[in-house]
Amino acid sequence: MADENTPSNPPTDTAAIPAVAAIDPAAGTEATVVEIPAEAKPAEAKPAGVKKAKPAAAEATAEPESAEPAAKKVKAPALEDKPLSEFMAQDCLPELIKQITAQGIEGLDLTFKTQKIAVRGYESLPECWQIEGKWQARQKAHQFNVYFFDAELQGQRGFSVSLGNQKPSTMESFRIDERKMSLNLFISGVLQRLNGQKWLDRN
């Protein structure tokens, strides 16, 4: 019968195990134990699944995550892209009054409204948006009209002038060659037409 203290699977390589003297209890002999040298002791096993912690300095020098790119600024729409009535009330008429009065015109009455076209031969056409400018000079009423047939700044435009409360006899196209009409182009065009009539006091 096998001894209970005897391992069931003894190691096969007996040369790797240091010699230990057998203990004979009957003889009363002390056991001699041979110590295993330190270099022969097996290395301490590291617990599985434990990662080595990074030094604090390394964590401090780690690059921060890149921030999300800043959102692009939305470009504000151009003045000329506003609805026609809004553009006239907020931008065009105030600047046009300023520029005409700077040329020595006094008592200017400038309006923007829909009405019939008073030019001879155009009376049967439907109403359209118009800038109408009036003032009294040299004992005569001066009037000019700018017509917007398509109800938009970039559409078809016309121009007429009249003296002494008479109906305009002709209508001319107004800057139809411009690819895109701007506030400055519009105002300079009106001043150019009025100057061509010798209506500006600084001629």
C-alpha positions in Angstrom: 0.0 0.0 0.0 1.4 3.4 -1.0 2.3 5.9 1.7 -0.3 8.8 1.8 2.5 11.4 1.9 4.1 10.0 -1.2 3.0 12.1 -4.3 1.1 10.1 -6.9 3.1 11.6 -9.8 6.8 11.9 -8.8 9.0 14.2 -10.9 10.8 12.4 -13.7 14.0 14.6 -13.6 15.5 13.5 -10.2 18.7 15.3 -11.0 17.0 18.7 -10.7 15.9 18.1 -7.1 18.5 18.6 -4.4 19.3 15.6 -2.1 17.5 15.5 1.2 18.6 12.9 3.8 15.9 10.4 4.7 14.5 10.6 8.2 14.6 7.4 10.2 12.3 7.8 13.3 13.4 4.5 14.8 17.1 5.4 14.7 16.4 8.9 16.1 18.6 10.4 13.5 18.1 14.1 12.7 17.2 14.9 9.2 19.7 16.8 7.2 18.1 19.4 5.0 20.0 20.8 2.1 18.9 24.4 1.3 18.1 25.3 -2.3 20.4 28.1 -3.5 18.7 31.4 -4.2 19.6 31.3 -7.9 18.0 27.9 -8.3 14.6 29.1 -6.9 12.0 29.4 -9.6 11.0 33.0 -10.6 8.0 34.4 -8.9 5.0 34.0 -11.1 3.2 37.2 -12.0 -0.6 37.3 -11.6 -2.2 37.0 -15.0 -4.1 39.9 -16.5 -2.3 42.6 -14.5 -0.7 45.3 -16.7 2.2 47.4 -15.6 1.0 50.9 -14.7 2.4 53.8 -16.7 4.5 56.3 -14.9 2.7 59.5 -13.9 5.2 61.6 -16.0 4.3 59.6 -19.1 0.6 60.2 -18.6 1.2 63.9 -18.1 3.1 64.2 -21.4 0.5 62.3 -23.4 -0.9 64.5 -26.2 -4.5 65.7 -25.6 -7.2 64.5 -28.0 -7.6 66.8 -30.9 -10.5 69.1 -30.6 -13.3 69.1 -33.2 -12.8 71.6 -36.1 -14.5 74.9 -35.6 -17.8 75.3 -37.4 -17.5 77.5 -40.5 -19.0 80.9 -40.3 -22.1 81.4 -42.3 -21.7 84.3 -44.8 -24.4 86.9 -44.4 -26.6 87.4 -47.5 -25.8 90.4 -49.7 -28.1 93.5 -49.5 -29.2 92.9 -53.0 -30.5 89.4 -52.2 -33.3 90.8 -50.0 -36.8 91.0 -51.2 -37.2 94.1 -53.4 -39.5 96.1 -51.0 -37.2 95.4 -48.1 -34.1 96.3 -50.0 -35.7 99.6 -51.1 -36.9 100.6 -47.7 -33.8 99.7 -45.7 -30.9 100.3 -48.1 -31.7 101.9 -51.5 -34.1 104.8 -50.8 -32.2 106.2 -47.8 -28.9 106.2 -49.7 -30.5 107.5 -52.9 -32.0 110.5 -51.0 -28.7 111.2 -49.5 -26.8 111.1 -52.8 -29.4 113.3 -54.7 -29.7 115.9 -52.0 -25.8 116.0 -51.9 -26.0 117.3 -55.5 -28.0 120.4 -54.4 -31.5 119.1 -54.9 -34.0 120.4 -52.3 -37.5 119.3 -51.4 -37.0 115.8 -52.8 -40.1 113.5 -52.5 -39.0 109.9 -53.1 -41.4 107.0 -52.9 -41.5 103.3 -53.8 -44.9 101.9 -54.7 -46.9 99.9 -57.3 -48.8 101.9 -59.8 -49.7 102.1 -63.5 -47.0 103.1 -65.9 -47.7 106.7 -67.0 -45.5 106.7 -70.1 -47.5 107.2 -73.3 -48.2 103.9 -75.0 -47.7 101.8 -71.8 -50.9 102.8 -70.0 -52.5 99.4 -70.8 -49.8 97.4 -69.0 -50.4 96.1 -65.5 -49.1 98.0 -62.4 -45.5 97.5 -61.5 -43.2 98.5 -58.7 -41.7 102.0 -59.2 -39.4 104.5 -57.6 -40.9 107.9 -58.1 -38.8 111.0 -57.4 -40.3 114.6 -57.5 -39.0 118.0 -56.6 -39.6 121.6 -57.7 -36.8 123.5 -59.4 -36.7 126.6 -61.7 -40.4 126.9 -61.3 -41.1 123.5 -62.8 -41.9 120.1 -61.4 -39.2 117.6 -62.1 -40.0 113.9 -61.9 -38.2 110.6 -62.7 -39.4 107.0 -62.4 -37.5 103.7 -62.2 -39.6 100.7 -63.2 -39.2 97.1 -62.0 -41.2 95.0 -64.4 -40.3 91.7 -62.7 -40.7 92.9 -59.1 -37.0 92.2 -58.4 -33.8 94.2 -58.6 -32.1 91.8 -61.1 -35.1 91.7 -63.4 -36.0 94.0 -66.4 -35.9 97.7 -65.5 -36.9 101.0 -67.2 -36.4 104.7 -66.6 -38.4 107.8 -67.6 -38.3 111.6 -66.9 -40.9 114.3 -67.2 -41.2 118.1 -66.6 -44.1 120.3 -65.6 -46.4 117.4 -64.5 -46.5 116.1 -68.1 -46.6 112.4 -68.9 -43.3 111.0 -69.9 -43.1 110.6 -73.7 -40.5 107.9 -73.7 -39.1 105.1 -71.6 -35.5 103.9 -71.7 -34.0 100.6 -70.4 -32.0 101.1 -67.2 -28.6 99.4 -67.0 -29.8 96.1 -68.5 -26.2 95.3 -69.5 -25.1 94.8 -65.9 -24.7 91.1 -65.1 -25.6 91.7 -61.4 -27.1 95.0 -60.2 -25.7 96.3 -56.9 -26.7 99.1 -54.6 -23.8 101.3 -55.8 -24.4 100.6 -59.5 -28.1 101.4 -59.1 -27.5 104.7 -57.4 -24.7 105.8 -59.8 -27.0 104.9 -62.7 -29.8 107.2 -61.4 -27.4 110.1 -60.8 -25.9 109.6 -64.3 -29.4 109.8 -65.9 -30.3 112.9 -63.9 -27.0 114.5 -64.7 -27.6 113.8 -68.4 -30.9 115.8 -68.1 -29.0 118.8 -66.6 -31.2 118.5 -63.5 -28.5 118.4 -60.9 -27.7 121.9 -59.5 -24.0 121.2 -59.6 -23.8 120.8 -63.4 
